[in-house]
């Protein structure tokens, strides 16, 4: 004998929403005294079917143990037209009757099925309307400097605040943690300091991140997050030049307040801290780190990321990861065309965010850079005729290894050079 299934779902426990217990009470009346099994998903949205008890109920339907499904209302079981259509197909295949306790659907008649599909359309419309309304409210409030929740950044404590007569919060520097943040920036600003060096130093000093050990990724987040900067007009100019959306006027950047960084609409969250992908809003609370130091560390942090990424993917030139666009500072990448290999700004290629343009012939750039390395190291006797012969016959990977050794010698000599190429 097949049983009746009662399905109940509640995404958020609020005073104005019907509880799971109330839903079951309504549905049990429709069972007319027949035995039933209850499936409940508390804290799950109806936008998809990734719900444990819903999945279990569907498995029981496939096994043939369920003959009818009762819900309080259609949107309790699905708010997606595609999911609803797939669900009803499975119900029909297994001869399962569907009952909505408050909407009185009879799936045994054509009119009942038609009404059911119409209601499914409006259920999805309602969900999408709510999502749009929530997104618009979030965008509006964040643009005005409201604190939008989430973990309190290290170095701060959350304090109550008022903006335009509305209660919100602000981040106020915590004296002890703020000193550690300043130490992170002071250490990373040195040329030879890495994330790992800072982690090891903090371990030696016994400095914890709110009771936990420091990790490299947490150090990097602190170095990228503009909540720490005392944002002056140089910070405004930096973000403006990188293509970020800035909600405040330039004159508002007085060198006191930190900045909130939100992702632009349509941008992936993982790109939030990268200028062309972010929206900058002045925070009501004060920053911790002076603007010149913050900008210096940020550029080093992003430069290391681009260099590391390019080195891993360097297939077409030993210079990948070692030259950048003079306009936006992003790494140049190698592309192949009918005329051979050429360098192009990665920011312009992937995002269109760079205002520079044009290309650099890769072979000419490689010979120019190598020639400059050779000239600068001649005094050290590093580049011999034998080395040059090996270079001319080497493949890209071999040239990269040789270039590594030569560039390390340049660094060791405490000297450097800059080649400017107009494109």
C-alpha positions as CSV (number, residue, x, y, z in Angstrom):
1,X,0.0,0.0,0.0
2,X,1.3,3.4,-1.0
3,X,1.3,6.2,1.6
4,X,0.6,9.9,1.3
5,X,3.5,12.3,1.7
6,X,3.2,15.7,3.3
7,X,5.9,18.1,2.3
8,X,6.6,21.4,4.3
9,X,9.3,24.0,3.8
10,X,10.2,27.3,5.5
11,X,13.3,29.3,4.4
12,X,13.3,31.9,7.2
13,X,11.6,31.7,10.6
14,X,9.7,35.0,10.8
15,X,6.6,36.1,12.6
16,X,4.8,36.9,9.3
17,X,5.5,33.5,7.7
18,X,3.6,30.2,8.2
19,X,5.6,27.8,10.3
20,X,6.3,24.2,9.3
21,X,4.1,22.9,12.1
22,X,1.2,25.0,10.8
23,X,1.8,23.8,7.3
24,X,1.6,20.1,8.5
25,X,-1.6,20.8,10.4
26,X,-3.3,22.2,7.2
27,X,-2.0,19.3,5.1
28,X,-3.0,16.6,7.5
29,X,-6.6,17.6,7.1
30,X,-6.4,16.9,3.3
31,X,-5.1,13.4,4.1
32,X,-8.6,12.5,5.3
33,X,-7.4,10.2,8.0
34,X,-5.2,8.2,5.7
35,X,-1.6,7.4,7.0
36,X,1.0,9.9,5.9
37,X,4.7,10.5,6.1
38,X,6.1,14.0,6.8
39,X,9.1,15.5,4.9
40,X,10.3,18.9,6.2
41,X,13.1,21.2,5.0
42,X,13.8,24.0,7.4
43,X,16.0,26.9,6.3
44,X,16.0,26.0,2.6
45,X,14.9,28.2,-0.3
46,X,12.4,27.1,-3.0
47,X,14.6,28.4,-5.8
48,X,16.0,25.0,-6.4
49,X,15.6,21.4,-5.4
50,X,18.8,21.0,-3.3
51,X,16.9,20.1,-0.2
52,X,17.6,16.9,1.8
53,X,14.0,15.9,2.6
54,X,12.7,16.9,-0.9
55,X,15.4,14.6,-2.4
56,X,14.4,11.8,-0.1
57,X,10.7,12.2,-1.0
58,X,11.5,12.0,-4.7
59,X,13.5,8.9,-4.1
60,X,10.5,7.3,-2.3
61,X,8.3,8.3,-5.2
62,X,10.6,6.5,-7.6
63,X,10.6,3.5,-5.4
64,X,6.8,3.4,-5.6
65,X,6.0,3.9,-1.9
66,X,4.3,7.3,-2.3
67,X,0.9,7.7,-3.9
68,X,0.1,11.3,-3.2
69,X,1.9,14.5,-2.2
70,X,0.2,17.2,-0.2
71,X,1.7,20.7,0.3
72,X,0.3,23.8,2.0
73,X,0.9,25.9,-1.1
74,X,2.6,25.4,-4.4
75,X,5.5,27.7,-3.6
76,X,6.4,25.5,-0.6
77,X,7.6,22.8,-3.0
78,X,8.9,24.7,-6.0
79,X,9.5,28.3,-7.2
80,X,11.2,27.3,-10.4
81,X,9.2,26.5,-13.6
82,X,11.9,24.1,-14.8
83,X,12.0,22.2,-11.4
84,X,8.2,22.2,-11.2
85,X,7.9,20.8,-14.7
86,X,10.4,18.0,-14.0
87,X,8.7,17.2,-10.7
88,X,5.3,17.0,-12.3
89,X,6.6,14.7,-15.0
90,X,7.9,12.4,-12.3
91,X,4.6,12.5,-10.5
92,X,2.8,11.5,-13.8
93,X,5.2,8.7,-14.5
94,X,4.6,7.2,-11.1
95,X,0.9,7.9,-10.9
96,X,1.3,10.3,-7.9
97,X,-1.5,12.7,-7.1
98,X,-0.5,16.3,-6.2
99,X,-2.6,18.3,-3.8
100,X,-2.3,21.9,-2.6
101,X,-4.2,22.4,0.7
102,X,-5.0,26.1,0.2
103,X,-5.2,26.3,-3.7
104,X,-7.4,23.2,-4.2
105,X,-5.7,21.8,-7.3
106,X,-7.0,18.6,-8.9
107,X,-4.2,17.2,-11.1
108,X,-6.6,14.6,-12.5
109,X,-8.3,17.1,-14.8
110,X,-6.9,19.2,-17.8
111,X,-8.1,22.4,-16.2
112,X,-6.5,21.6,-12.9
113,X,-3.2,20.9,-14.7
114,X,-3.4,24.2,-16.6
115,X,-4.1,26.2,-13.5
116,X,-1.2,24.4,-11.7
117,X,1.2,25.5,-14.5
118,X,-0.1,29.1,-14.4
119,X,0.5,29.3,-10.7
120,X,4.0,27.9,-11.1
121,X,4.8,30.8,-13.5
122,X,3.5,33.4,-11.0
123,X,5.4,31.6,-8.2
124,X,8.7,32.0,-10.1
125,X,7.8,35.6,-11.0
126,X,7.3,36.4,-7.3
127,X,10.6,34.8,-6.4
128,X,12.5,36.8,-9.0
129,X,10.7,40.0,-8.0
130,X,11.8,39.5,-4.4
131,X,15.4,38.8,-5.5
132,X,15.4,42.0,-7.5
133,X,14.0,44.1,-4.7
134,X,16.5,42.7,-2.2
135,X,19.4,43.4,-4.6
136,X,18.2,47.0,-5.3
137,X,17.9,47.6,-1.5
138,X,21.4,46.2,-0.9
139,X,22.9,48.4,-3.7
140,X,21.1,51.5,-2.5
141,X,22.1,51.1,1.2
142,X,25.7,50.1,0.4
143,X,26.1,53.1,-1.8
144,X,25.2,55.4,1.1
145,X,27.8,54.0,3.4
146,X,25.7,51.6,5.5
147,X,27.4,48.7,7.1
148,X,26.1,45.6,5.2
149,X,27.0,42.9,7.7
150,X,29.5,40.1,7.5
151,X,32.5,39.4,9.7
152,X,34.1,42.4,11.3
153,X,37.5,43.0,9.6
154,X,40.6,42.3,11.8
155,X,41.7,45.6,13.4
156,X,38.2,46.9,14.0
157,X,35.3,46.6,16.4
158,X,31.7,47.3,15.3
159,X,30.0,50.3,16.9
160,X,26.4,51.6,16.5
161,X,26.0,54.6,14.1
162,X,23.4,56.7,12.5
163,X,23.3,57.7,8.8
164,X,20.5,60.1,7.8
165,X,18.4,59.1,10.8
166,X,18.8,55.4,10.1
167,X,20.4,53.0,12.5
168,X,23.5,51.2,11.2
169,X,27.0,50.4,12.3
170,X,30.6,51.5,11.7
171,X,34.0,50.0,12.1
172,X,36.1,51.7,14.7
173,X,39.9,50.8,15.0
174,X,40.7,48.4,17.9
175,X,43.9,49.7,19.4
176,X,45.7,46.4,19.9
177,X,44.7,44.8,16.6
178,X,45.3,48.0,14.7
179,X,48.9,48.0,15.8
180,X,49.3,44.5,14.3
181,X,47.7,45.7,11.0
182,X,50.3,48.5,10.9
183,X,53.0,46.0,11.5
184,X,51.8,43.8,8.6
185,X,51.9,46.8,6.2
186,X,55.3,48.0,7.5
187,X,56.8,44.5,7.0
188,X,55.3,43.8,3.6
189,X,56.4,47.2,2.2
190,X,60.0,45.9,2.4
191,X,61.2,44.4,-0.9
192,X,62.2,41.0,0.5
193,X,59.2,40.3,2.7
194,X,56.5,37.8,1.7
195,X,53.2,36.7,3.2
196,X,55.0,33.7,4.7
197,X,57.6,35.9,6.3
198,X,54.9,37.8,8.1
199,X,53.1,34.6,9.2
200,X,56.4,33.2,10.6
201,X,57.2,36.5,12.4
202,X,53.8,36.6,14.0
203,X,54.2,33.0,15.2
204,X,57.5,34.0,16.8
205,X,55.9,37.0,18.5
206,X,52.9,34.9,19.6
207,X,50.4,37.2,17.7
208,X,47.1,35.4,16.9
209,X,44.3,36.4,14.7
210,X,41.5,36.4,17.3
211,X,42.7,33.2,18.8
212,X,43.7,31.4,15.6
213,X,46.9,31.0,13.7
214,X,47.6,33.4,10.9
215,X,47.5,32.2,7.3
216,X,49.0,33.7,4.1
217,X,45.5,34.2,2.6
218,X,44.4,36.3,5.6
219,X,47.5,38.5,5.3
220,X,46.7,39.0,1.6
221,X,43.1,40.0,2.4
222,X,44.3,42.6,4.8
223,X,46.7,44.0,2.3
224,X,44.0,44.3,-0.4
225,X,41.0,45.5,1.7
226,X,40.6,49.3,1.4
227,X,38.8,49.4,4.8
228,X,42.3,49.9,6.3
229,X,43.4,52.9,4.2
230,X,43.1,56.5,5.3
231,X,41.7,57.4,2.0
232,X,42.9,60.6,0.5
233,X,42.7,61.9,-3.1
234,X,45.6,59.7,-4.2
235,X,43.4,56.7,-3.3
236,X,40.5,58.2,-5.3
237,X,42.8,58.8,-8.3
238,X,44.2,55.3,-8.0
239,X,40.8,53.6,-8.2
240,X,39.5,56.1,-10.8
241,X,42.4,55.4,-13.0
242,X,41.8,51.6,-12.7
243,X,38.2,51.8,-13.8
244,X,36.5,51.4,-10.4
245,X,33.0,52.8,-9.7
246,X,33.4,55.4,-7.0
247,X,30.2,56.5,-5.2
248,X,31.8,59.6,-3.5
249,X,33.2,62.8,-4.9
250,X,37.0,63.3,-5.0
251,X,36.9,66.2,-2.5
252,X,35.3,63.8,0.1
253,X,38.6,61.8,0.2
254,X,40.2,63.7,3.1
255,X,42.7,61.2,4.3
256,X,40.7,60.0,7.4
257,X,38.1,57.4,6.5
258,X,38.5,53.9,5.2
259,X,36.6,52.5,2.2
260,X,34.1,49.8,1.7
261,X,34.7,47.7,-1.4
262,X,31.7,46.0,-3.0
263,X,31.6,44.0,-6.2
264,X,30.0,45.6,-9.3
265,X,26.7,44.2,-10.5
266,X,27.4,41.2,-12.6
267,X,31.0,40.7,-11.3
268,X,32.1,37.5,-9.7
269,X,32.8,37.9,-5.9
270,X,36.3,36.5,-6.2
271,X,37.2,39.6,-8.2
272,X,35.9,42.0,-5.6
273,X,39.2,43.6,-4.6
274,X,40.5,44.2,-8.1
275,X,39.9,47.8,-9.2
276,X,38.0,47.3,-12.4
277,X,35.6,44.9,-10.7
278,X,34.8,46.9,-7.6
279,X,32.6,49.7,-6.3
280,X,34.2,52.0,-3.8
281,X,32.2,53.8,-1.0
282,X,33.7,55.9,1.8
283,X,33.1,54.2,5.1
284,X,31.9,56.4,8.1
285,X,34.8,54.9,10.2
286,X,38.4,55.9,10.2
287,X,41.2,54.0,8.4
288,X,44.3,52.6,10.0
289,X,47.1,52.8,7.4
290,X,48.4,56.0,5.7
291,X,47.5,56.2,2.0
292,X,51.1,56.1,0.5
293,X,52.0,52.9,2.4
294,X,48.7,51.2,1.6
295,X,49.0,51.9,-2.1
296,X,52.6,50.7,-2.1
297,X,51.7,47.4,-0.4
298,X,48.6,46.9,-2.6
299,X,50.6,47.4,-5.8
300,X,53.2,44.9,-4.6
301,X,50.5,42.4,-3.6
302,X,48.7,42.6,-7.0
303,X,52.0,42.6,-8.9
304,X,53.0,39.4,-7.2
305,X,49.7,37.7,-8.1
306,X,50.0,38.7,-11.7
307,X,53.7,37.6,-11.9
308,X,52.9,34.3,-10.3
309,X,50.0,33.6,-12.5
310,X,51.9,34.5,-15.6
311,X,54.9,32.4,-14.7
312,X,52.7,29.3,-14.3
313,X,51.1,29.9,-17.7
314,X,54.2,31.1,-19.6
315,X,54.2,29.1,-22.8
316,X,55.0,31.7,-25.5
317,X,57.7,33.9,-24.0
318,X,60.3,33.9,-21.2
319,X,59.2,37.5,-20.5
320,X,55.7,36.5,-19.4
321,X,55.1,37.8,-15.9
322,X,58.1,40.2,-16.1
323,X,56.7,43.0,-18.1
324,X,53.6,45.1,-17.5
325,X,51.4,47.7,-19.2
326,X,52.7,51.2,-18.7
327,X,49.1,52.5,-18.6
328,X,47.4,50.2,-16.0
329,X,50.2,48.1,-14.5
330,X,48.6,44.8,-15.5
331,X,50.8,42.0,-16.8
332,X,51.4,41.7,-20.6
333,X,50.4,38.4,-22.2
334,X,51.6,36.9,-25.5
335,X,49.1,36.3,-28.3
336,X,49.8,34.8,-31.7
337,X,48.7,36.4,-35.0
338,X,49.4,36.3,-38.7
339,X,52.5,38.4,-38.0
340,X,53.9,36.2,-35.3
341,X,54.0,36.6,-31.5
342,X,53.1,39.9,-29.8
343,X,52.5,41.3,-26.3
344,X,49.2,42.8,-25.3
345,X,47.9,44.2,-22.0
346,X,45.9,41.5,-20.1
347,X,43.6,44.2,-18.7
348,X,42.6,45.4,-22.1
349,X,42.4,41.9,-23.5
350,X,40.2,40.3,-20.8
351,X,38.2,43.2,-19.3
352,X,38.6,46.1,-21.7
353,X,39.5,48.2,-18.6
354,X,42.8,49.5,-19.8
355,X,42.8,52.7,-21.9
356,X,46.1,51.9,-23.5
357,X,46.3,50.1,-26.8
358,X,48.4,48.5,-29.4
359,X,50.9,45.6,-29.4
360,X,54.6,45.0,-28.9
361,X,56.4,42.5,-31.2
362,X,57.5,39.7,-28.8
363,X,60.8,38.9,-30.4
364,X,61.9,42.6,-30.5
365,X,60.9,43.0,-26.8
366,X,62.8,39.8,-25.8
367,X,66.0,40.9,-27.6
368,X,65.8,44.4,-26.2
369,X,65.4,43.2,-22.7
370,X,68.1,40.6,-23.0
371,X,70.5,43.1,-24.6
372,X,69.9,45.5,-21.7
373,X,70.6,42.6,-19.2
374,X,73.7,41.7,-21.1
375,X,74.9,45.3,-21.1
376,X,74.3,45.9,-17.4
377,X,76.0,42.7,-16.4
378,X,79.0,43.0,-18.6
379,X,81.0,44.5,-15.7
380,X,80.4,41.4,-13.7
381,X,81.6,39.0,-16.4
382,X,78.4,37.0,-16.1
383,X,77.3,37.0,-19.8
384,X,80.1,35.2,-21.7
385,X,80.2,34.2,-25.4
386,X,79.2,30.7,-24.4
387,X,76.2,32.0,-22.4
388,X,75.1,34.0,-25.4
389,X,75.4,31.0,-27.8
390,X,73.3,28.9,-25.4
391,X,70.7,31.7,-25.2
392,X,70.3,32.0,-29.0
393,X,69.7,28.3,-29.4
394,X,67.5,27.8,-26.3
395,X,63.8,27.2,-26.2
396,X,61.4,29.4,-24.2
397,X,61.6,27.3,-21.0
398,X,65.4,27.2,-21.1
399,X,65.5,31.0,-21.7
400,X,63.3,31.5,-18.7
401,X,65.7,29.6,-16.4
402,X,68.7,31.5,-17.8
403,X,66.8,34.8,-17.4
404,X,66.0,33.9,-13.8
405,X,69.8,33.6,-13.1
406,X,70.6,36.9,-14.8
407,X,67.8,38.8,-13.2
408,X,68.8,37.5,-9.8
409,X,72.2,38.9,-10.4
410,X,70.7,42.3,-11.3
411,X,68.8,42.3,-7.9
412,X,72.0,41.2,-6.1
413,X,73.9,44.1,-7.5
414,X,71.2,46.5,-6.0
415,X,70.7,48.0,-9.4
416,X,67.9,47.9,-11.9
417,X,66.7,49.3,-15.2
418,X,63.5,50.4,-16.8
419,X,62.7,50.0,-20.5
420,X,59.9,52.1,-21.9
421,X,58.1,51.0,-25.0
422,X,55.4,53.2,-26.6
423,X,52.5,51.2,-27.9
